[in-house]
């Protein structure tokens, strides 16, 4: 091979990169109560609406091309506010709602511990693989999220995507992107109204930033 040919050969093969901005929904009344809830009709507080509005203004600066949202009310309301700000139509996606907690829906951790001590103890002993009665495990959530993210990236390859969703889904996406041990799921902190960014390509995923408040 000639020196000229070597000079033209790229150091790394170029790949299409798809940036995904993961936005946790705004604050709700249940956020600070330690209540487990998958998909109730939880309303955003005024603070939650302001958080969504700030996220929307940031997304304008970033030039978002695709806006996606899970279907729960608190997420959809946040996404609708963002959609109005950035003038990008909102698309609702399936399989990205929060961790399904089954019979523990709407109950506080302290109440579950007091009322179902044996079940609670079993879950605490392995909160990754054990499931709430009638619900799904954290390992289930991570797998569900990984498969859906692969589908979304394939459908919108190369575009700037904003995905409004839940803390559990964002944690799961980060665990998958970084090939983390799923047992580190609970070590990731995603406050309401924050934005995280993962860049995806065919051979890698890179966490650019996490839990940034707009």
C-alpha atoms as a printed R data frame, in Angstrom:
    type eleno elety resid chain resno       x       y      z
1   ATOM     1    CA   UNK     A     1   0.000   0.000  0.000
2   ATOM     2    CA   UNK     A     2   1.351   3.453 -0.912
3   ATOM     3    CA   UNK     A     3   1.911   6.248  1.597
4   ATOM     4    CA   UNK     A     4  -0.896   8.238 -0.058
5   ATOM     5    CA   UNK     A     5  -3.376   5.375  0.369
6   ATOM     6    CA   UNK     A     6  -2.377   4.993  3.994
7   ATOM     7    CA   UNK     A     7  -2.949   8.697  4.614
8   ATOM     8    CA   UNK     A     8  -6.483   8.497  3.259
9   ATOM     9    CA   UNK     A     9  -7.424   5.478  5.360
10  ATOM    10    CA   UNK     A    10  -9.472   6.633  8.366
11  ATOM    11    CA   UNK     A    11  -8.200   5.813 11.824
12  ATOM    12    CA   UNK     A    12 -11.667   4.496 12.756
13  ATOM    13    CA   UNK     A    13 -14.493   3.520 10.400
14  ATOM    14    CA   UNK     A    14 -17.146   6.226 10.294
15  ATOM    15    CA   UNK     A    15 -20.508   5.267 11.755
16  ATOM    16    CA   UNK     A    16 -23.876   6.963 11.906
17  ATOM    17    CA   UNK     A    17 -24.430   8.301 15.410
18  ATOM    18    CA   UNK     A    18 -27.928   8.671 16.855
19  ATOM    19    CA   UNK     A    19 -28.070  10.985 19.884
20  ATOM    20    CA   UNK     A    20 -30.910  10.228 22.322
21  ATOM    21    CA   UNK     A    21 -31.846  12.774 24.995
22  ATOM    22    CA   UNK     A    22 -33.665  10.948 27.796
23  ATOM    23    CA   UNK     A    23 -35.939  13.290 29.737
24  ATOM    24    CA   UNK     A    24 -37.576  12.250 32.985
25  ATOM    25    CA   UNK     A    25 -41.104  13.607 33.411
26  ATOM    26    CA   UNK     A    26 -41.765  16.612 35.630
27  ATOM    27    CA   UNK     A    27 -42.584  16.603 39.331
28  ATOM    28    CA   UNK     A    28 -45.879  15.120 40.550
29  ATOM    29    CA   UNK     A    29 -47.554  15.080 43.946
30  ATOM    30    CA   UNK     A    30 -46.544  11.453 44.446
31  ATOM    31    CA   UNK     A    31 -42.870  12.028 43.642
32  ATOM    32    CA   UNK     A    32 -41.800  12.781 47.233
33  ATOM    33    CA   UNK     A    33 -44.123  10.301 48.985
34  ATOM    34    CA   UNK     A    34 -42.139   7.096 48.450
35  ATOM    35    CA   UNK     A    35 -45.110   5.569 46.633
36  ATOM    36    CA   UNK     A    36 -44.729   2.830 44.031
37  ATOM    37    CA   UNK     A    37 -46.769   3.635 40.970
38  ATOM    38    CA   UNK     A    38 -46.515   2.400 37.409
39  ATOM    39    CA   UNK     A    39 -49.073   4.366 35.456
40  ATOM    40    CA   UNK     A    40 -51.661   6.265 37.506
41  ATOM    41    CA   UNK     A    41 -53.352   9.453 36.382
42  ATOM    42    CA   UNK     A    42 -50.757  11.493 38.258
43  ATOM    43    CA   UNK     A    43 -50.930  15.190 37.458
44  ATOM    44    CA   UNK     A    44 -47.868  17.385 37.082
45  ATOM    45    CA   UNK     A    45 -47.451  20.042 39.738
46  ATOM    46    CA   UNK     A    46 -46.694  23.633 38.752
47  ATOM    47    CA   UNK     A    47 -43.048  22.822 39.444
48  ATOM    48    CA   UNK     A    48 -43.307  19.811 37.126
49  ATOM    49    CA   UNK     A    49 -44.724  21.936 34.324
50  ATOM    50    CA   UNK     A    50 -41.879  24.409 34.729
51  ATOM    51    CA   UNK     A    51 -39.378  21.557 34.538
52  ATOM    52    CA   UNK     A    52 -40.927  20.346 31.269
53  ATOM    53    CA   UNK     A    53 -40.931  23.888 29.901
54  ATOM    54    CA   UNK     A    54 -37.221  24.334 30.685
55  ATOM    55    CA   UNK     A    55 -36.428  20.988 29.066
56  ATOM    56    CA   UNK     A    56 -38.354  22.102 25.979
57  ATOM    57    CA   UNK     A    57 -36.368  25.319 25.613
58  ATOM    58    CA   UNK     A    58 -33.136  23.336 25.840
59  ATOM    59    CA   UNK     A    59 -34.384  20.898 23.188
60  ATOM    60    CA   UNK     A    60 -34.972  23.860 20.846
61  ATOM    61    CA   UNK     A    61 -31.290  24.769 21.125
62  ATOM    62    CA   UNK     A    62 -30.286  21.162 20.441
63  ATOM    63    CA   UNK     A    63 -32.328  20.902 17.241
64  ATOM    64    CA   UNK     A    64 -34.393  17.868 18.198
65  ATOM    65    CA   UNK     A    65 -35.901  16.129 15.178
66  ATOM    66    CA   UNK     A    66 -37.922  13.319 16.783
67  ATOM    67    CA   UNK     A    67 -39.963  13.570 19.999
68  ATOM    68    CA   UNK     A    68 -41.081  10.334 21.650
69  ATOM    69    CA   UNK     A    69 -43.023   9.662 24.840
70  ATOM    70    CA   UNK     A    70 -44.329   6.773 26.886
71  ATOM    71    CA   UNK     A    71 -48.078   6.830 27.482
72  ATOM    72    CA   UNK     A    72 -48.549   7.544 31.203
73  ATOM    73    CA   UNK     A    73 -50.238  10.828 32.010
74  ATOM    74    CA   UNK     A    74 -47.326  12.472 33.837
75  ATOM    75    CA   UNK     A    75 -44.979  11.674 30.949
76  ATOM    76    CA   UNK     A    76 -47.432  12.534 28.180
77  ATOM    77    CA   UNK     A    77 -48.217  15.900 29.787
78  ATOM    78    CA   UNK     A    78 -44.498  16.691 30.077
79  ATOM    79    CA   UNK     A    79 -43.969  15.662 26.448
80  ATOM    80    CA   UNK     A    80 -46.915  17.756 25.230
81  ATOM    81    CA   UNK     A    81 -45.390  20.848 26.839
82  ATOM    82    CA   UNK     A    82 -42.044  20.096 25.180
83  ATOM    83    CA   UNK     A    83 -43.729  19.433 21.832
84  ATOM    84    CA   UNK     A    84 -45.427  22.834 21.902
85  ATOM    85    CA   UNK     A    85 -42.127  24.568 22.652
86  ATOM    86    CA   UNK     A    86 -40.035  22.808 19.993
87  ATOM    87    CA   UNK     A    87 -42.790  22.509 17.332
88  ATOM    88    CA   UNK     A    88 -42.047  18.811 16.774
89  ATOM    89    CA   UNK     A    89 -45.012  16.386 16.718
90  ATOM    90    CA   UNK     A    90 -45.204  13.954 19.621
91  ATOM    91    CA   UNK     A    91 -45.123  10.209 18.966
92  ATOM    92    CA   UNK     A    92 -46.283   7.826 21.707
93  ATOM    93    CA   UNK     A    93 -44.325   4.583 21.953
94  ATOM    94    CA   UNK     A    94 -45.291   1.324 23.621
95  ATOM    95    CA   UNK     A    95 -43.194  -0.736 26.038
96  ATOM    96    CA   UNK     A    96 -41.519   2.244 27.704
97  ATOM    97    CA   UNK     A    97 -43.824   2.763 30.660
98  ATOM    98    CA   UNK     A    98 -42.409   2.517 34.165
99  ATOM    99    CA   UNK     A    99 -41.547  -0.641 36.094
100 ATOM   100    CA   UNK     A   100 -44.809  -2.570 36.577
101 ATOM   101    CA   UNK     A   101 -45.209  -3.156 40.318
102 ATOM   102    CA   UNK     A   102 -48.332  -5.337 40.226
103 ATOM   103    CA   UNK     A   103 -50.173  -5.570 43.541
104 ATOM   104    CA   UNK     A   104 -47.876  -2.965 45.075
105 ATOM   105    CA   UNK     A   105 -49.313  -0.270 42.835
106 ATOM   106    CA   UNK     A   106 -50.048   2.931 44.752
107 ATOM   107    CA   UNK     A   107 -48.503   1.683 48.025
108 ATOM   108    CA   UNK     A   108 -45.605   3.193 49.944
109 ATOM   109    CA   UNK     A   109 -42.495   1.128 50.703
110 ATOM   110    CA   UNK     A   110 -43.039   1.596 54.448
111 ATOM   111    CA   UNK     A   111 -46.606   0.271 54.207
112 ATOM   112    CA   UNK     A   112 -45.550  -2.767 52.168
113 ATOM   113    CA   UNK     A   113 -42.879  -3.568 54.746
114 ATOM   114    CA   UNK     A   114 -45.408  -3.318 57.580
115 ATOM   115    CA   UNK     A   115 -48.272  -5.155 55.887
116 ATOM   116    CA   UNK     A   116 -46.409  -7.804 53.816
117 ATOM   117    CA   UNK     A   117 -43.152  -8.275 55.747
118 ATOM   118    CA   UNK     A   118 -42.190 -11.652 54.247
119 ATOM   119    CA   UNK     A   119 -42.829 -10.568 50.665
120 ATOM   120    CA   UNK     A   120 -41.008  -7.311 51.267
121 ATOM   121    CA   UNK     A   121 -38.042  -9.099 52.853
122 ATOM   122    CA   UNK     A   122 -37.773 -11.455 49.854
123 ATOM   123    CA   UNK     A   123 -37.822  -8.524 47.470
124 ATOM   124    CA   UNK     A   124 -35.216  -6.581 49.468
125 ATOM   125    CA   UNK     A   125 -32.936  -9.638 49.486
126 ATOM   126    CA   UNK     A   126 -32.858  -9.528 45.678
127 ATOM   127    CA   UNK     A   127 -34.612  -6.433 44.284
128 ATOM   128    CA   UNK     A   128 -33.266  -7.141 40.803
129 ATOM   129    CA   UNK     A   129 -34.566 -10.646 40.109
130 ATOM   130    CA   UNK     A   130 -37.528 -10.830 42.526
131 ATOM   131    CA   UNK     A   131 -40.855  -9.427 41.362
132 ATOM   132    CA   UNK     A   132 -43.624  -7.669 43.272
133 ATOM   133    CA   UNK     A   133 -46.744  -9.900 43.230
134 ATOM   134    CA   UNK     A   134 -48.194  -9.658 39.731
135 ATOM   135    CA   UNK     A   135 -45.425  -7.309 38.593
136 ATOM   136    CA   UNK     A   136 -42.092  -7.488 36.803
137 ATOM   137    CA   UNK     A   137 -38.515  -7.646 38.033
138 ATOM   138    CA   UNK     A   138 -35.926  -4.947 37.409
139 ATOM   139    CA   UNK     A   139 -34.133  -7.432 35.156
140 ATOM   140    CA   UNK     A   140 -37.379  -7.669 33.141
141 ATOM   141    CA   UNK     A   141 -37.553  -3.868 32.845
142 ATOM   142    CA   UNK     A   142 -33.951  -3.639 31.652
143 ATOM   143    CA   UNK     A   143 -34.512  -6.287 28.980
144 ATOM   144    CA   UNK     A   144 -37.762  -4.672 27.830
145 ATOM   145    CA   UNK     A   145 -36.055  -1.291 27.574
146 ATOM   146    CA   UNK     A   146 -33.031  -2.651 25.722
147 ATOM   147    CA   UNK     A   147 -35.186  -4.273 23.039
148 ATOM   148    CA   UNK     A   148 -37.337  -1.162 22.584
149 ATOM   149    CA   UNK     A   149 -34.329   1.164 22.382
150 ATOM   150    CA   UNK     A   150 -32.821  -1.010 19.643
151 ATOM   151    CA   UNK     A   151 -36.095  -0.735 17.717
152 ATOM   152    CA   UNK     A   152 -36.290   3.050 18.132
153 ATOM   153    CA   UNK     A   153 -32.670   3.620 17.088
154 ATOM   154    CA   UNK     A   154 -33.194   1.525 13.956
155 ATOM   155    CA   UNK     A   155 -36.340   3.503 13.084
156 ATOM   156    CA   UNK     A   156 -34.742   6.943 13.564
157 ATOM   157    CA   UNK     A   157 -31.083   6.317 12.808
158 ATOM   158    CA   UNK     A   158 -28.943   9.449 12.603
159 ATOM   159    CA   UNK     A   159 -31.613  11.811 13.939
160 ATOM   160    CA   UNK     A   160 -31.597  13.755 17.195
161 ATOM   161    CA   UNK     A   161 -34.175  12.082 19.414
162 ATOM   162    CA   UNK     A   162 -35.786  13.338 22.622
163 ATOM   163    CA   UNK     A   163 -37.453  10.566 24.632
164 ATOM   164    CA   UNK     A   164 -39.651  11.634 27.546
165 ATOM   165    CA   UNK     A   165 -40.051   8.762 29.968
166 ATOM   166    CA   UNK     A   166 -39.487   7.437 33.508
167 ATOM   167    CA   UNK     A   167 -36.519   7.096 35.860
168 ATOM   168    CA   UNK     A   168 -36.632   3.295 35.640
169 ATOM   169    CA   UNK     A   169 -36.522   3.356 31.854
170 ATOM   170    CA   UNK     A   170 -33.640   5.847 31.803
171 ATOM   171    CA   UNK     A   171 -31.705   3.757 34.341
172 ATOM   172    CA   UNK     A   172 -32.338   0.672 32.211
173 ATOM   173    CA   UNK     A   173 -31.135   2.412 29.045
174 ATOM   174    CA   UNK     A   174 -27.920   3.457 30.783
175 ATOM   175    CA   UNK     A   175 -27.329  -0.031 32.192
176 ATOM   176    CA   UNK     A   176 -27.740  -1.500 28.708
177 ATOM   177    CA   UNK     A   177 -25.698   1.157 26.889
178 ATOM   178    CA   UNK     A   178 -22.699   0.779 29.204
179 ATOM   179    CA   UNK     A   179 -23.007  -3.007 29.575
180 ATOM   180    CA   UNK     A   180 -23.302  -2.505 33.316
181 ATOM   181    CA   UNK     A   181 -24.218  -5.228 35.752
182 ATOM   182    CA   UNK     A   182 -27.976  -4.979 36.158
183 ATOM   183    CA   UNK     A   183 -27.434  -5.115 39.926
184 ATOM   184    CA   UNK     A   184 -26.090  -1.567 39.721
185 ATOM   185    CA   UNK     A   185 -29.495  -0.337 38.522
186 ATOM   186    CA   UNK     A   186 -30.413   1.289 41.839
187 ATOM   187    CA   UNK     A   187 -27.088   3.155 42.011
188 ATOM   188    CA   UNK     A   188 -28.168   5.434 39.170
189 ATOM   189    CA   UNK     A   189 -30.004   8.577 40.280
190 ATOM   190    CA   UNK     A   190 -32.389  10.249 37.813
191 ATOM   191    CA   UNK     A   191 -34.275  13.189 39.398
192 ATOM   192    CA   UNK     A   192 -37.501  14.518 37.888
193 ATOM   193    CA   UNK     A   193 -37.117  17.011 35.076
194 ATOM   194    CA   UNK     A   194 -33.518  16.052 34.268
195 ATOM   195    CA   UNK     A   195 -31.959  15.181 30.918
196 ATOM   196    CA   UNK     A   196 -29.430  12.441 30.101
197 ATOM   197    CA   UNK     A   197 -27.800  11.773 26.732
198 ATOM   198    CA   UNK     A   198 -26.696   8.506 25.147
199 ATOM   199    CA   UNK     A   199 -25.139   8.385 21.660
200 ATOM   200    CA   UNK     A   200 -25.777   5.162 19.765
201 ATOM   201    CA   UNK     A   201 -24.075   3.716 16.689
202 ATOM   202    CA   UNK     A   202 -23.782   0.254 15.177
203 ATOM   203    CA   UNK     A   203 -20.837  -0.769 17.348
204 ATOM   204    CA   UNK     A   204 -21.026   1.347 20.504
205 ATOM   205    CA   UNK     A   205 -23.117   3.434 22.847
206 ATOM   206    CA   UNK     A   206 -21.635   6.288 24.870
207 ATOM   207    CA   UNK     A   207 -23.135   8.102 27.836
208 ATOM   208    CA   UNK     A   208 -22.404  11.779 27.158
209 ATOM   209    CA   UNK     A   209 -24.003  13.157 30.324
210 ATOM   210    CA   UNK     A   210 -26.531  12.162 32.978
211 ATOM   211    CA   UNK     A   211 -29.173  13.865 35.119
212 ATOM   212    CA   UNK     A   212 -28.521  17.420 33.957
213 ATOM   213    CA   UNK     A   213 -31.088  20.003 35.074
214 ATOM   214    CA   UNK     A   214 -31.972  22.364 32.205
